[in-house]
Amino acid sequence: MSLTVSLRIDQPVVGCLGSGPRLLAKARYCADQGARVVWLGHDRLPDEAPASSECCPEPASDTVLSSDDFGLVLIDSGNAGRDERWLSQIATDVPIWMPGNHPRARVQFPATVQRGPLRVTVDTGGRWPTVANWLRQRLDTLLPEGLTDVLQAMLAKGDLNQVLDTPHQRRGFWYRLLDSPLVSRAHQMSADAINRELDTALRSAEGRGPRGEVFLIGAGPGDPDLLTLKALRVIAQADVVLYDRLVSREILSRVRADAEMIHVGKQRSRHTLPQEEINQRLVELAQEGRTVVRLKGGDPFIFGRGGEEIETLAEAGVPFQVVPGITAASGCSAYAGIPLTHRDYAQSVRFVTGHLKNDTCELPWRDFVQSNQTLVFYMGLVGLPIIARELMAHGMAPSMPVALVSKGTTPEQVVVTGTIDTIADRVAASEVKAPTLIIIGEVVSLRDKLDWIARS
Ligand code: SAH
């Protein structure tokens, strides 16, 4: 078993035996962190050894090197006998790095990207150095150069807790700072200029009282890659998240780790919290000064009751923002290879709720039966036989193509296709699970041509 932990070294002296490139890279890393590097039994420094390093002679055969002498020893001389001889003279409490699986070697170096005092490490347990290196390069391009200078300057400011009292203020300060243009240009600025900007940012964070805010966020239909960048950024800062059943586990895992999570349900006929109570909770939580995220499946303004929630917030004077999401119709149609409009087949698309109140059919069926129009029914699984019957009764051709997409955009996506006169029976026979979306129109027939996912 291996754990990624950090090694505290009280005696910052690193012994090195060998001169291969793997060992040299590690020796340079240790020197960069401030260690004194000593070449064991070398009578001259290897080329490319860190400039500050020095040589030490072979010890007498009865000497044992202890953790008072070395905080860490790196061994890779290319000669197994020599490696063993040295090992036998190093006390067992000295941490040792060696390539391979030697039982004494208990230290591994993860791939590292460094920005001043910040170190981001990638650890594959030594299994896949190429994977680690690939990710290290990605991270390196992702982390702005100026981060080094900003963090160094912050280090000099001492304990932030002494300046900003509340966790809310500190979190707000860091997020605003890290998202600000300063981190991308600080490496081209003087230390004084950086300091001045940091002081301004600190003063402004100090002045900010706890001011709660609500973000109504669309989480998309399921695939976490369909979250917007703004949604990702905001859920990473949330103090409390109220989410419904439709929001997937993968998406919830992107929420800030110590945020309070409140499940507010929303299952057909089994609403866990009544809508009025959700609206009220949002107001109360924001009034406590917290950053509140209301996370909804798809888009908050499409069959999401987002309108009602912000109405209550507006009445209570609570600041809010709405972050749109990819609605189920867009997600499911794209992942099922069905364009909702098409120059030749559909010039309009209509989103309809199939949640039939008390099983009555009070929908403008006549308007739905128009040529060149795609119909998308949300919440239509239970009502499907009635929907199909009513559409045909109002003149839709029984051969009109229909697709039902279950758990669209997730790995469990299933698409059942048929025509308006066969779809209800096909769906009943298929035992598909909610949530499902029903797409009705000529465009469904394009699926055979366009669904590369199904064909690949
Ligand atoms: N605001 C959401 C819709 C909420 S109503 C949006 O914009 O998508 C809930 C309905 O959305 C479900 O009954 C179903 O019809 C549809 N739906 C949501 N996610 C879906 C998914 N992954 N696959 C199929 N249908 C989905």
Boltz pocket constraint, residues with backbone or C-beta under 6 A from the ligand:
constraints:
  - pocket:
      binder: B
      contacts: [[A, 220], [A, 221], [A, 222], [A, 246], [A, 296], [A, 297], [A, 298], [A, 299], [A, 300], [A, 301], [A, 302], [A, 303], [A, 304], [A, 326], [A, 327], [A, 328], [A, 329], [A, 332], [A, 377], [A, 378], [A, 379], [A, 380], [A, 405], [A, 406], [A, 407], [A, 408], [A, 409], [A, 410], [A, 435], [A, 436], [A, 437], [A, 438]]
      max_distance: 6.0
